[in-house]
């Protein structure tokens, strides 16, 4: 596997024009959008601009997606704000910016550790229901937090959570600034209209330029329209992240790392062309982690892949990550030469961009699909969303992960035992797991999942039930021979073998002889060389195939 710049290997010069145009087009969306997302995290807008530089270059060199645009997202920005506030770091202070460096570094370290331990596939078990719930909570919470900017009224720093923020803003509707409301409404309408009718036009860039021109030419700031803080010119100087607040930042860093990885992988897989290599989860852990660690030294938000800017790059014809490098160069040029112009950007314009972007996270159709297909997933999505609205996004992520863990363990621990029967061609065929047992002697059952400490008992109970060896049941109809097909087991532990021994003893008392077929031999023999082997002596019967076991049972 290529380690560096996998998407640039075999680059063809005929792709250059398309990649440059795509990089510029994506930059026209991602740069103003990232600046808006920085305000969600209670950071100066230049922090969002910086996030379009180093992280994007690092991902371009290491990531597996040819076209994913990796800067930051509204979900990551919201979780960043929640983490810093939860750690007792005042929004807008100098401590907040230095603590952001520490948080971004922690996120990167967590992702790199996950890559070292090859946890990509495990993290991807986070269910779609959980993600839908979190995104719904993010969309509504962030949209509510932008209301003061859209109305031109002060925000309440003590108001937290969706309902409190909404109430705080709605109480001040009577004090709204008319010019600010008109600008915000016009910006939102323009963004939606351009997305629907002229999607190739970079809506965020258009409304940002329009807002700046209204300030410069019409002087709307004189009518009470608030502007963003002055944007310093130049690229960020490297700094050393302080380590003082690590303990308080770790829980939030874990949540951000999970969401950043899942968003980047989702974007990469969602835009992958059929001719491109599959997206490897462990490579994405490496790329995302390295991008976050590098970005930490340059004052960036934790990076993640975003669908909107990636979609712009795709529509413009992006072929490789060279388009991402072009976007990063554009961000540097904006920081060097356009910072004074950006300082004339109205807050209402940024707020409008945030509202439109975050409301796009609301997918009520997914809730309807969960209701029709799997009510459990519907309730998981709804509970996660409500927790996000009431208690905040960090608790929502934590509860969502616990919900996912519960669903995974519930499925793993459910017994998976099926009866095998020979078809007309002499092949063993499996029935349904919940199908009634057909009388047979020998009875052939197959374990359809791997066994471990938590699920081995449920499966052995299911085997006894299939045989009819249960309390109060007439054992005269129980088959005399059971053949247990273990071909689906990848390994057998000491705990599993001891459970097999207990099962064999219980069935022996009921007059049933047990034969084991296709147990992993090397692993099994290692276990049987312990004292457990002597206990199996004269009882356990092990055969390489089911047919061999049947032949031994009925020679």
Rosetta blueprint (number, residue, H / E / L):
1 X L
2 X L
3 X L
4 X L
5 X L
6 X H
7 X H
8 X H
9 X L
10 X L
11 X L
12 X L
13 X H
14 X H
15 X H
16 X H
17 X H
18 X H
19 X H
20 X H
21 X H
22 X H
23 X H
24 X H
25 X H
26 X H
27 X H
28 X H
29 X H
30 X H
31 X H
32 X H
33 X H
34 X H
35 X H
36 X H
37 X H
38 X H
39 X H
40 X H
41 X L
42 X L
43 X L
44 X L
45 X H
46 X H
47 X H
48 X H
49 X H
50 X H
51 X H
52 X L
53 X L
54 X H
55 X H
56 X H
57 X H
58 X H
59 X H
60 X H
61 X H
62 X H
63 X L
64 X L
65 X L
66 X L
67 X L
68 X L
69 X L
70 X E
71 X E
72 X L
73 X L
74 X H
75 X H
76 X H
77 X H
78 X H
79 X H
80 X H
81 X H
82 X H
83 X H
84 X H
85 X H
86 X H
87 X L
88 X L
89 X L
90 X L
91 X L
92 X L
93 X L
94 X H
95 X H
96 X H
97 X H
98 X H
99 X H
100 X H
101 X H
102 X H
103 X H
104 X H
105 X H
106 X H
107 X H
108 X H
109 X H
110 X H
111 X H
112 X H
113 X H
114 X H
115 X H
116 X H
117 X L
118 X L
119 X L
120 X H
121 X H
122 X H
123 X H
124 X L
125 X L
126 X L
127 X L
128 X H
129 X H
130 X H
131 X H
132 X H
133 X H
134 X H
135 X H
136 X H
137 X H
138 X H
139 X H
140 X H
141 X H
142 X H
143 X H
144 X H
145 X H
146 X L
147 X H
148 X H
149 X H
150 X H
151 X H
152 X L
153 X L
154 X L
155 X L
156 X L
157 X L
158 X L
159 X L
160 X L
161 X L
162 X H
163 X H
164 X H
165 X H
166 X H
167 X H
168 X H
169 X H
170 X H
171 X L
172 X L
173 X H
174 X H
175 X H
176 X L
177 X L
178 X H
179 X H
180 X H
181 X H
182 X H
183 X H
184 X H
185 X H
186 X H
187 X H
188 X H
189 X H
190 X H
191 X H
192 X H
193 X H
194 X H
195 X H
196 X H
197 X H
198 X L
199 X L
200 X L
201 X L
202 X L
203 X H
204 X H
205 X H
206 X H
207 X H
208 X H
209 X H
210 X H
211 X H
212 X H
213 X H
214 X H
215 X H
216 X H
217 X H
218 X H
219 X L
220 X H
221 X H
222 X H
223 X H
224 X L
225 X L
226 X L
227 X E
228 X L
229 X L
230 X L
231 X L
232 X L
233 X L
234 X L
235 X L
236 X L
237 X L
238 X L
239 X L
240 X L
241 X L
242 X L
243 X L
244 X L
245 X L
246 X H
247 X H
248 X H
249 X H
250 X H
251 X H
252 X H
253 X H
254 X H
255 X H
256 X H
257 X H
258 X H
259 X H
260 X H
261 X H
262 X H
263 X H
264 X H
265 X H
266 X H
267 X H
268 X H
269 X H
270 X H
271 X H
272 X L
273 X L
274 X L
275 X L
276 X L
277 X L
278 X L
279 X L
280 X L
281 X H
282 X H
283 X H
284 X H
285 X H
286 X H
287 X H
288 X H
289 X H
290 X H
291 X H
292 X H
293 X H
294 X H
295 X H
296 X H
297 X L
298 X L
299 X L
300 X L
301 X L
302 X L
303 X L
304 X E
305 X E
306 X L
307 X H
308 X H
309 X H
310 X H
311 X H
312 X H
313 X H
314 X H
315 X H
316 X L
317 X L
318 X L
319 X L
320 X L
321 X L
322 X H
323 X H
324 X H
325 X H
326 X H
327 X H
328 X H
329 X H
330 X H
331 X H
332 X H
333 X H
334 X H
335 X H
336 X H
337 X H
338 X L
339 X H
340 X H
341 X H
342 X H
343 X L
344 X L
345 X L
346 X E
347 X H
348 X H
349 X H
350 X H
351 X H
352 X H
353 X H
354 X H
355 X H
356 X H
357 X H
358 X H
359 X H
360 X L
361 X L
362 X L
363 X L
364 X H
365 X H
366 X H
367 X H
368 X H
369 X H
370 X H
371 X H
372 X H
373 X H
374 X L
375 X H
376 X H
377 X H
378 X H
379 X H
380 X H
381 X H
382 X H
383 X H
384 X H
385 X H
386 X H
387 X H
388 X H
389 X H
390 X H
391 X L
392 X L
393 X H
394 X H
395 X H
396 X H
397 X H
398 X H
399 X H
400 X H
401 X H
402 X H
403 X H
404 X H
405 X H
406 X H
407 X H
408 X H
409 X H
410 X H
411 X H
412 X H
413 X H
414 X L
415 X L
416 X L
417 X E
418 X E
419 X E
420 X E
421 X E
422 X E
423 X L
424 X L
425 X L
426 X L
427 X L
428 X E
429 X E
430 X E
431 X L
432 X L
433 X L
434 X L
435 X L
436 X L
437 X L
438 X L
439 X L
440 X L
441 X L
442 X L
443 X E
444 X E
445 X E
446 X E
447 X E
448 X L
449 X L
450 X L
451 X L
452 X L
453 X L
454 X L
455 X L
456 X H
457 X H
458 X H
459 X H
460 X H
461 X H
462 X H
463 X H
464 X H
465 X H
466 X H
467 X H
468 X L
469 X L
470 X L
471 X L
472 X L
473 X L
474 X L
475 X H
476 X H
477 X H
478 X L
479 X L
480 X L
481 X E
482 X E
483 X E
484 X E
485 X E
486 X L
487 X L
488 X L
489 X L
490 X L
491 X L
492 X L
493 X L
494 X H
495 X H
496 X H
497 X H
498 X H
499 X H
500 X H
501 X H
502 X H
503 X H
504 X H
505 X H
506 X H
507 X H
508 X H
509 X H
510 X L
511 X L
512 X L
513 X E
514 X E
515 X E
516 X E
517 X E
518 X L
519 X L
520 X L
521 X H
522 X H
523 X H
524 X H
525 X H
526 X H
527 X H
528 X H
529 X L
530 X L
531 X H
532 X H
533 X H
534 X H
535 X H
536 X H
537 X L
538 X L
539 X L
540 X L
541 X L
542 X E
543 X E
544 X L
545 X L
546 X H
547 X H
548 X H
549 X H
550 X H
551 X H
552 X H
553 X H
554 X L
555 X L
